[in-house]
Amino acid sequence: MSRRVPEAWRKPLAVVGLVIAAGWLVVVLAAPLLAPHDPLSQAFPRLQAPSGAHWFGTDELGRDVLSRVLYGARLSIPLTLLLVVMSVVIGGLLGACAGYFGRWLDETIMRVADLVFAFPTVILAMAVAASLGASLRNAVLAVLVVSWPAYARVTRGLVLGVRSREFVISGRLLGFSSWRSLRTDVLPNVTGPVLVLATLDIGTQLLLLSGLSFLGLGAKPPTAEWGSMVASATHVFDKWWVGVFPGLAILTVVLAFNFLGDTMRDALDPRTARAIKERAL
């Protein structure tokens, strides 16, 4: 059985990443069953330290922190995954078209991407979110605006390296249209590096989305969202449990997907995979 599992996925960090990511996905699906209390209920003593009754303590309004962390996963993780998927689709398609067709289309798309890259990511996201209005939906749109150019640039570079390969030229000589050649010959050969980038980017997107909520530009009270929970803890800084547990939730998700991204890169890169196999032998 172990021989069927690629060597890269048997490394300790890969296993740790898979276990943590799987655990959080279970929480996302089963939070109502796992949470001991209603995340919005204010029926408990305020700022109670972690105990047998409340494992993560209670916050400044008497809400159970554990329940809010679990319900926060249902908001933070799916939105982050949605952001990454949308960034891959928009940036990947634009970058593929720019690299394959070139000329004015390439210049237009890349100049727009360079314009986004000219601003610090967090500052630009804050500006977009503030201009649209403080809400979770607008925070998602703001993160999307600043995240797609990275995928466009990477995909463009990969397409430029593939479009002149013999099998692509052969397909064009056989009568394939430009769109068919791009869809059947080019895109399947650039998905690996883009998939690695997307996996590594999940943690970055989660941090950015939580950061906007922390600054008051994302989720609004009483919504259970990790960034806003950490922000509320700044008003009761001496009560460490209010901010530590949602912060640890963000940390574990970021670490898990960084581990998975590194593992996926090792598995999809033939040279790295070969080196890992040689070390194992």
C-alpha positions in Angstrom: 0.0 0.0 0.0 2.8 2.4 0.9 4.4 1.9 -2.5 1.3 3.3 -4.2 1.6 6.5 -2.2 4.1 9.0 -3.8 7.2 9.5 -1.6 6.5 13.2 -1.3 3.1 12.6 0.4 4.7 10.3 3.0 6.8 13.0 4.5 5.9 14.1 8.1 4.9 17.6 7.1 2.7 16.3 4.3 0.9 14.0 6.8 0.5 16.8 9.3 -0.9 19.1 6.6 -3.4 16.6 5.4 -4.5 15.8 9.0 -5.0 19.4 9.9 -6.7 20.3 6.7 -9.0 17.3 6.9 -9.8 18.2 10.5 -10.8 21.7 9.6 -12.9 20.5 6.6 -14.8 18.3 9.0 -15.4 21.3 11.3 -16.7 23.3 8.3 -19.2 20.5 7.5 -20.2 19.6 11.1 -19.8 22.8 13.1 -23.5 22.8 14.3 -22.9 19.3 15.6 -19.5 20.0 17.2 -20.2 23.4 18.7 -21.4 23.1 22.3 -23.4 26.3 22.3 -25.0 28.9 20.0 -22.2 31.2 18.8 -24.4 34.2 19.2 -25.8 33.4 22.7 -24.8 35.8 25.4 -26.2 33.7 28.3 -22.8 33.0 30.0 -20.6 34.9 32.4 -18.4 37.5 30.6 -14.7 36.9 30.1 -14.7 33.6 31.9 -11.3 31.8 31.6 -11.1 28.4 29.9 -12.7 25.7 32.0 -14.5 22.4 31.8 -17.8 24.3 31.0 -16.2 26.5 28.4 -13.0 25.0 27.0 -11.9 28.2 25.2 -13.5 30.5 27.7 -16.1 33.3 27.0 -15.7 36.7 25.4 -16.6 40.2 26.5 -20.3 39.6 25.7 -20.5 36.2 27.4 -20.4 34.1 24.2 -18.7 30.8 24.1 -15.3 31.2 22.3 -15.1 27.6 21.2 -18.5 27.7 19.5 -17.5 30.9 17.7 -14.2 29.5 16.5 -16.0 26.4 15.1 -18.6 28.5 13.4 -16.0 30.9 12.2 -14.4 28.1 10.2 -17.7 27.8 8.3 -17.2 31.3 7.1 -13.4 31.9 6.8 -12.4 28.6 5.1 -15.1 28.4 2.4 -14.7 32.1 1.5 -10.9 31.6 1.3 -11.3 28.6 -1.0 -13.8 30.5 -3.1 -11.4 33.4 -3.4 -8.6 31.1 -4.6 -10.8 29.4 -7.1 -12.0 32.7 -8.5 -8.5 34.1 -8.7 -7.2 31.0 -10.5 -10.1 31.1 -13.0 -9.9 34.8 -13.7 -6.1 35.2 -13.6 -5.4 31.9 -15.3 -7.7 32.6 -18.2 -6.4 36.1 -18.7 -2.8 35.0 -18.4 -3.3 32.1 -20.8 -4.9 34.4 -23.4 -2.2 36.9 -23.0 0.6 34.4 -23.4 -1.0 32.5 -26.3 -2.4 35.3 -28.4 0.2 38.0 -27.5 0.2 41.4 -29.2 -2.2 44.0 -27.9 -4.1 41.6 -25.7 -0.9 40.6 -23.9 0.1 44.2 -23.5 -3.3 45.2 -22.1 -3.7 42.4 -19.6 -0.1 42.7 -18.4 -0.2 46.4 -18.0 -3.3 46.1 -15.9 -1.6 43.4 -13.8 1.5 45.7 -13.4 -0.8 48.5 -12.2 -2.1 46.2 -9.4 1.4 45.1 -8.6 2.5 48.7 -8.3 0.6 49.0 -5.0 1.3 47.1 -1.7 -1.2 44.3 -1.6 -2.7 45.1 1.8 -2.9 48.8 1.2 -4.7 48.3 -2.2 -7.1 45.7 -0.6 -7.9 48.2 2.2 -8.5 51.0 -0.3 -10.8 48.9 -2.5 -12.7 47.5 0.5 -13.1 51.0 2.0 -14.3 52.5 -1.3 -16.9 49.7 -1.7 -18.1 49.9 1.9 -17.2 47.8 4.9 -18.8 44.4 4.5 -17.7 40.8 4.1 -18.8 40.6 0.5 -16.8 43.8 -0.4 -13.8 42.4 1.5 -13.9 39.3 -0.7 -14.1 41.5 -3.8 -11.2 43.5 -2.6 -9.0 40.5 -2.0 -10.0 39.2 -5.5 -8.9 42.4 -7.1 -5.4 42.2 -5.7 -4.9 38.4 -6.1 -5.7 37.6 -9.7 -2.6 39.3 -11.3 -0.2 36.7 -9.7 -2.0 33.9 -11.5 -2.1 35.9 -14.7 1.6 36.5 -14.7 2.5 32.9 -13.8 0.1 31.4 -16.3 1.4 33.7 -19.1 5.0 32.7 -18.5 4.1 29.0 -18.6 2.0 29.4 -21.8 4.9 31.3 -23.5 7.1 28.3 -22.8 4.6 25.7 -24.0 3.0 27.3 -27.1 6.2 26.8 -29.2 6.5 23.1 -28.3 6.2 20.5 -31.1 2.9 19.0 -30.0 1.2 22.4 -30.0 2.5 23.2 -33.4 1.5 19.8 -34.7 -2.0 20.3 -33.4 -2.2 23.7 -35.2 -1.0 22.0 -38.4 -3.7 19.4 -38.1 -6.3 22.2 -38.2 -6.9 22.9 -34.5 -8.4 26.3 -33.9 -6.6 28.7 -31.5 -9.1 28.1 -28.8 -9.0 24.3 -29.2 -5.2 24.3 -29.1 -5.2 26.5 -26.0 -7.8 24.3 -24.3 -6.5 20.8 -25.2 -2.8 21.2 -25.7 -1.6 24.2 -23.7 -3.7 24.5 -20.5 -3.3 20.9 -19.4 0.4 21.3 -19.4 0.4 24.4 -17.2 -2.1 23.4 -14.5 0.5 21.7 -12.2 2.5 24.9 -11.3 -0.7 26.9 -11.1 -2.3 24.3 -8.7 0.8 24.5 -6.5 0.6 28.3 -6.4 -3.1 28.1 -5.5 -2.5 25.7 -2.6 0.2 27.9 -1.2 -2.0 31.0 -1.7 -4.8 29.7 0.4 -3.0 30.7 3.6 -2.1 34.1 2.1 -5.7 34.8 1.1 -7.0 33.7 4.6 -4.6 36.1 6.3 -5.6 39.0 4.0 -9.3 38.4 4.4 -8.9 38.0 8.2 -6.8 41.2 8.2 -9.5 43.2 6.5 -12.0 42.0 9.1 -9.5 42.8 11.8 -9.4 46.4 10.5 -13.1 46.6 10.5 -13.5 46.4 6.7 -14.8 42.8 6.5 -17.2 40.8 8.7 -19.3 42.9 11.2 -20.4 41.9 14.7 -22.0 39.7 15.8 -20.8 37.5 12.9 -18.4 34.7 14.0 -15.3 35.4 11.9 -11.8 34.8 13.0 -10.4 38.2 12.0 -13.1 40.1 13.7 -12.8 37.9 16.8 -9.1 38.7 17.1 -10.0 42.4 16.6 -12.5 42.3 19.5 -9.8 40.8 21.7 -7.7 44.0 21.5 -10.2 45.7 23.8 -9.6 43.0 26.5 -5.9 42.4 25.9 -5.4 40.9 29.4 -7.9 38.2 28.7 -5.6 36.1 26.4 -8.1 33.4 25.5 -10.4 35.8 23.6 -7.8 36.4 20.8 -5.4 33.5 21.1 -7.8 30.7 20.0 -9.1 32.3 16.8 -5.5 33.3 16.1 -4.4 29.7 16.5 -7.2 28.7 14.2 -5.8 31.0 11.5 -2.3 29.8 12.2 -3.1 26.1 11.8 -5.0 26.5 8.6 -2.2 28.6 7.1 0.5 26.1 8.1 -1.6 23.1 6.9 -2.0 24.5 3.4 1.6 25.7 3.2 2.7 22.2 4.0 0.3 20.8 1.4 1.6 23.3 -1.2 5.2 22.4 -0.6 4.3 18.7 -0.8 2.4 19.2 -4.0 5.3 21.1 -5.5 7.7 18.3 -4.6 5.3 15.7 -6.1 4.7 17.5 -9.4 8.3 18.6 -10.0 10.0 15.5 -11.6 13.5 16.6 -10.5 12.4 17.2 -6.9 10.4 14.0 -6.8 13.4 12.1 -8.1 15.7 13.6 -5.5 13.3 12.6 -2.7 13.2 9.1 -4.0 17.0 8.9 -4.1 17.3 10.1 -0.5 14.7 7.5 0.6 16.6 4.8 -1.0 
